[in-house]
Amino acid sequence: MPTLRLLTSLDAVPAAAWDGLHDGRNPFLAHAFLHGLEATGCLRPEWGWTPCHATLWDGAALCAAMPGYLKGNGHGEFVFDHAWAEAYARHGLPYYPKWLCAVPYTPVTGPRLLARDPAMARQLLMAVTDWVRAQGLSSAHVNFHADTDEAAFGDDWLLREDIQFHWRNPGHWHRFEDFLAALDHKHRKNIRQERRKVAEAGISFRIVHGDQAGEDDLAAMHGFYLRTFADYGNAPALTLAFLRHLARAMPRRLVLVLAERAGRTIAGALCLRGGDTLYGRYWGANEPHPGLHFETCYYQGIDYCLREGLARFEPGAQGRHKLARGFLPVVVRSRHWIAEPRFAAALRDWCARETADVRRHRQALLAHSPFRAEDAA
């Protein structure tokens, strides 16, 4: 009978054993990515992230795993449950710590139940909820899980939905002009104007993978990241050491989009590449230029996907402005197990109403698709 072990570091799991539980198409599930966060100072206890990975073992063999963390707050999750924590507090109950299965700071859908077979995935989930109950924790959460995980969840796991904006190649676009041709006149014209302004400002672009990035490239990208977080008054979690780690450990997965003007690197976007998808994560700039954000974060990424034959581009969470640039609304999901029966019942109704609102909102957004009717995805 497999046994549950909660691990405080991925050091306890050989990389080959962990990576043998998934197909490798989603870079954020890689042992190198998750362990890199731990090893380079990105997961700080004062920010509420304490590694607590759920694993099932049959003797020395790893059978199933979930990247997990004990959370002391909602920092860096992108599935917002502040109202739930406040409701617990009003009733004199502790909401934190809770247990979370997720990729830290990464609102990207992907496998969360890494297992040899579906039965083992269900067994791992049951073992986790038993452990959460025994520890007296308020809840367990699984954020941004893949559709392939869905069947493992029972009715006791509440469903939440949200919207992100993703670009998808229907298969017959080979150049940026093919993509533009599928848009209506207004949106096609606006994108061309935005791109022209950037070009007229004397800005060019260089895209490098991790094994092509020099120390100056990595330091520049990290500096842009720090500046963006400072501009918004947020605390940056990713360290320069982590970027260096990605460049070494995942050299063809790391993709940097670097904007240059007058011999200087003035902006950049940090992306990761999966099996058929480009994932945009962070951006920043030292100079303000009209259209620079859209070119760096969206159009260069679309160009890259078209050149490399990638089918999808997920540029990050939120942002209705992406719709006008060819990114359509898609539903992303999370699951939540609540230990206290009264709260579970109340939150079930709350989640159902939220889900209905999200689905109506998506339909309303699709009514404003930038694509011509015959090309609407």
C-alpha positions in Angstrom: 0.0 0.0 0.0 1.6 3.3 -1.0 2.4 5.7 1.8 2.0 9.5 1.9 5.1 11.6 2.6 5.1 15.4 2.9 8.4 16.8 1.9 9.9 20.1 2.9 12.2 20.2 -0.2 12.4 18.7 -3.6 16.0 17.8 -2.7 14.3 14.6 -1.2 13.1 13.5 -4.7 15.5 12.6 -7.5 14.8 14.7 -10.6 14.3 11.7 -12.8 11.7 10.2 -10.5 9.7 13.5 -10.3 10.0 14.2 -14.0 9.0 10.6 -14.8 5.5 11.4 -13.5 4.7 14.0 -16.2 5.2 14.4 -19.9 7.6 17.3 -19.7 5.5 19.6 -21.9 4.8 22.1 -19.2 8.1 23.6 -18.0 6.7 24.8 -14.7 6.3 21.2 -13.5 9.9 20.3 -14.1 12.0 19.4 -11.0 14.5 22.0 -12.3 12.0 24.8 -12.1 10.4 24.0 -8.8 13.5 23.0 -7.0 15.2 26.1 -8.5 12.7 28.3 -6.7 13.6 26.7 -3.4 17.4 26.7 -4.0 17.8 30.3 -5.1 15.9 32.2 -2.4 12.5 32.8 -4.2 10.3 31.1 -1.6 10.6 33.1 1.6 8.7 32.0 4.7 7.8 35.6 5.5 5.9 35.7 2.3 3.9 32.7 3.3 5.6 30.0 1.1 6.8 26.9 2.9 7.4 23.8 0.7 5.2 20.9 1.7 5.1 18.6 -1.3 2.7 15.7 -1.2 4.1 12.4 -2.5 3.0 8.8 -2.5 5.7 6.1 -2.3 5.7 2.3 -2.8 8.8 1.5 -1.0 11.6 3.5 -2.7 9.5 4.1 -5.8 7.7 7.4 -6.3 4.1 6.7 -7.4 2.4 10.1 -7.4 3.2 13.7 -6.4 1.7 17.2 -6.1 3.9 20.4 -5.8 2.6 21.7 -2.4 3.1 24.5 0.0 1.9 25.5 3.4 0.6 29.1 2.9 0.5 31.7 5.6 -1.2 34.2 3.3 -2.5 34.6 -0.3 0.7 36.1 -1.7 1.6 35.0 -5.3 -1.3 32.6 -5.9 -3.5 34.5 -8.5 -6.6 32.7 -7.2 -8.0 35.2 -4.7 -9.6 33.9 -1.5 -9.1 37.0 0.8 -12.8 37.1 1.4 -12.8 33.5 2.6 -10.0 34.3 5.1 -11.9 37.4 6.3 -15.1 35.3 6.8 -13.1 32.8 8.9 -11.6 35.6 11.0 -15.1 37.1 11.6 -16.1 33.7 13.1 -12.9 33.5 15.2 -11.5 30.7 13.1 -8.0 30.5 11.6 -7.9 30.2 7.8 -4.1 30.2 7.6 -2.1 28.1 7.3 -3.7 26.3 4.4 -2.2 23.7 2.1 -1.9 24.7 -1.6 -0.9 22.7 -4.7 0.4 25.2 -7.2 3.4 26.5 -9.0 4.5 29.6 -7.0 3.9 33.0 -8.7 2.7 31.2 -11.8 -0.9 31.4 -13.0 -0.4 28.9 -15.7 -2.7 25.9 -16.2 -0.9 22.5 -16.2 -0.9 19.1 -14.6 -1.1 19.2 -10.8 -1.8 15.5 -10.0 1.4 13.8 -11.2 0.8 10.1 -11.1 1.4 6.8 -12.8 -2.4 6.3 -13.4 -5.7 7.9 -12.5 -6.3 5.6 -9.5 -3.0 6.7 -8.0 -4.0 10.4 -8.5 -7.3 9.8 -6.6 -5.5 8.0 -3.9 -3.1 10.9 -3.4 -5.9 13.4 -3.2 -7.7 11.3 -0.5 -4.4 11.0 1.4 -3.9 14.8 1.2 -7.4 15.6 2.6 -6.9 13.1 5.4 -3.6 14.7 6.3 -5.1 18.2 6.1 -7.9 17.2 8.5 -5.5 15.5 10.9 -3.3 18.6 11.0 -6.2 20.8 11.8 -5.7 23.0 8.7 -8.6 24.9 7.2 -8.4 23.7 3.7 -6.6 22.3 0.7 -6.4 24.0 -2.7 -5.3 23.1 -6.2 -4.8 26.0 -8.5 -4.7 26.1 -12.3 -5.1 22.4 -12.8 -5.3 20.8 -16.2 -8.5 19.3 -17.7 -6.8 15.9 -17.4 -6.8 16.3 -13.6 -10.5 17.0 -13.3 -11.9 13.5 -13.1 -9.8 12.8 -9.9 -11.7 15.4 -7.8 -14.8 14.3 -5.9 -17.8 16.4 -5.2 -16.2 17.6 -1.9 -13.7 19.7 -3.9 -15.3 23.0 -4.8 -14.8 24.4 -8.3 -13.8 27.9 -9.1 -13.3 29.4 -12.5 -11.7 32.6 -13.9 -10.7 34.0 -17.3 -7.4 34.5 -19.0 -6.6 35.7 -22.5 -4.7 33.3 -24.8 -3.6 33.4 -28.4 -4.1 30.3 -30.5 -3.0 29.5 -34.0 -5.7 27.6 -35.8 -3.0 25.9 -37.8 -2.9 27.8 -41.1 -1.1 31.0 -39.9 2.6 30.9 -40.8 3.5 34.6 -40.8 2.4 37.6 -38.7 0.5 38.9 -41.8 -1.6 35.7 -41.8 -2.7 36.4 -38.2 -3.4 40.1 -39.1 -5.5 39.1 -42.1 -7.8 37.2 -39.7 -8.6 40.4 -37.8 -11.2 42.9 -38.6 -10.1 46.1 -40.3 -10.1 48.3 -37.1 -8.0 45.9 -35.0 -5.6 45.1 -37.9 -5.0 48.8 -38.4 -4.4 49.5 -34.7 -1.8 46.7 -34.4 0.0 47.9 -37.4 0.1 51.5 -36.0 1.4 50.2 -32.7 4.2 48.2 -34.3 5.1 51.1 -36.6 5.5 53.5 -33.7 8.0 51.2 -32.0 10.0 50.7 -35.3 10.0 54.5 -35.9 11.4 55.0 -32.4 14.5 53.1 -33.5 13.7 50.1 -31.4 14.8 46.6 -32.5 14.4 43.2 -30.9 16.6 40.3 -30.0 15.3 37.0 -28.8 17.6 34.7 -27.0 17.2 31.3 -25.3 18.9 30.5 -22.0 22.0 29.0 -23.6 22.4 32.1 -25.7 21.9 34.6 -22.9 24.9 36.3 -21.5 25.3 37.6 -18.0 24.4 41.1 -19.1 21.2 39.8 -20.7 20.1 38.0 -17.5 21.0 41.0 -15.3 19.1 43.4 -17.6 16.0 41.2 -17.6 16.1 40.9 -13.8 16.5 44.7 -13.6 13.4 45.2 -15.7 11.5 42.7 -13.5 12.6 44.6 -10.4 11.6 47.9 -11.9 8.1 46.7 -12.8 7.5 45.4 -9.3 8.8 48.7 -7.8 6.5 50.7 -10.0 3.5 48.8 -8.7 4.7 48.7 -5.1 5.0 44.9 -5.0 7.7 42.8 -3.5 9.7 40.9 -6.2 10.2 37.2 -5.4 12.4 36.0 -8.3 16.2 36.4 -7.8 18.9 36.9 -10.4 20.3 33.6 -9.2 17.0 31.9 -10.3 17.3 33.4 -13.8 20.9 32.1 -14.0 19.7 28.7 -12.8 17.0 28.6 -15.5 19.6 29.5 -18.2 21.8 26.6 -17.0 19.2 24.0 -16.1 16.5 24.7 -18.7 18.5 26.4 -21.5 16.0 25.9 -24.4 13.0 26.5 -22.2 14.0 30.0 -21.1 13.2 32.7 -23.8 14.1 36.4 -23.4 12.6 39.1 -25.6 15.0 42.0 -25.4 14.3 45.5 -26.9 17.3 47.6 -27.9 17.7 51.2 -28.8 20.8 53.2 -29.6 23.0 50.4 -28.5 21.3 49.8 -25.1 18.8 47.2 -23.9 15.8 49.2 -22.8 13.1 46.6 -22.2 12.6 42.9 -21.9 10.0 40.1 -21.4 10.8 36.8 -19.7 9.0 33.8 -21.2 9.2 30.0 -20.9 8.6 27.6 -23.7 6.6 24.4 -23.4 5.8 21.6 -25.7 3.6 23.6 -28.0 3.1 26.8 -26.0 5.0 30.0 -25.1 4.3 31.3 -21.7 4.9 35.0 -21.0 5.7 35.8 -17.4 7.3 39.2 -16.6 8.3 42.3 -18.4 9.8 45.7 -17.7 11.3 48.7 -19.4 13.7 51.6 -18.6 12.3 53.9 -21.3 8.6 54.7 -22.0 7.7 54.4 -25.7 4.2 54.2 -27.2 3.5 50.6 -28.1 6.6 49.2 -26.5 4.7 47.1 -23.9 2.5 45.5 -26.6 5.4 44.8 -29.0 7.6 43.3 -26.3 5.0 41.3 -24.5 2.6 40.3 -27.3 3.6 40.8 -30.9 7.2 39.5 -30.5 5.8 36.5 -28.7 3.2 35.8 -31.5 6.0 36.2 -34.1 8.1 33.7 -32.1 5.3 31.2 -32.0 4.7 31.5 -35.8 8.4 31.0 -36.5 8.8 28.1 -34.1 5.5 26.3 -34.9 4.0 26.8 -31.5 0.3 26.5 -31.3 -0.5 28.7 -28.3 0.8 31.8 -26.5 -0.3 32.5 -22.9 1.0 35.9 -21.9 -0.1 35.9 -18.3 -3.1 36.6 -16.0 -5.7 39.2 -16.4 -5.7 42.1 -18.9 -8.8 42.7 -21.0 -6.6 44.9 -23.3 -5.2 41.6 -24.7 -8.5 40.9 -26.4 -8.0 43.7 -28.9 -4.6 42.1 -29.8 -5.9 38.7 -30.7 -5.9 37.0 -27.3 -9.3 35.4 -26.6 -10.9 34.6 -23.2 -10.5 31.1 -22.0 -11.6 29.6 -18.7 -9.0 28.5 -16.1 -10.0 26.4 -13.0 -9.1 25.6 -9.4 -10.4 23.2 -6.9 -10.8 23.7 -3.1 -11.4 21.4 -0.2 -12.8 23.0 2.9 -12.5 21.1 6.2 -15.3 22.9 8.1 -18.6 21.6 6.9 -20.6 24.8 7.5 -18.1 26.9 5.5 -17.9 24.2 2.8 -21.7 24.4 2.3 -21.7 28.2 2.2 -18.7 28.4 -0.2 -20.3 25.9 -2.5 -23.1 28.3 -3.2 -20.7 31.2 -3.5 -18.5 29.3 -6.0 -21.5 28.3 -8.1 -22.6 31.9 -8.4 -19.1 33.1 -9.2 -18.7 30.4 -11.9 -22.0 31.4 -13.5 -20.8 35.1 -13.5 -17.4 34.1 -15.1 -19.1 32.1 -17.9 -21.5 35.0 -18.7 -18.6 37.4 -18.7 -16.6 35.2 -21.1 -19.6 35.1 -23.5 -19.8 38.9 -23.3 -16.1 39.2 -24.1 -16.4 36.9 -27.1 -19.0 39.2 -28.5 -16.2 41.7 -28.9 -13.7 39.4 -30.6 -11.3 41.3 -32.8 -11.5 38.5 -35.4 -13.6 38.6 -38.5 -16.7 36.4 -38.2 -15.3 33.8 -40.5 -12.0 33.6 -38.6 -13.4 33.7 -35.0 -11.9 31.0 -32.9 
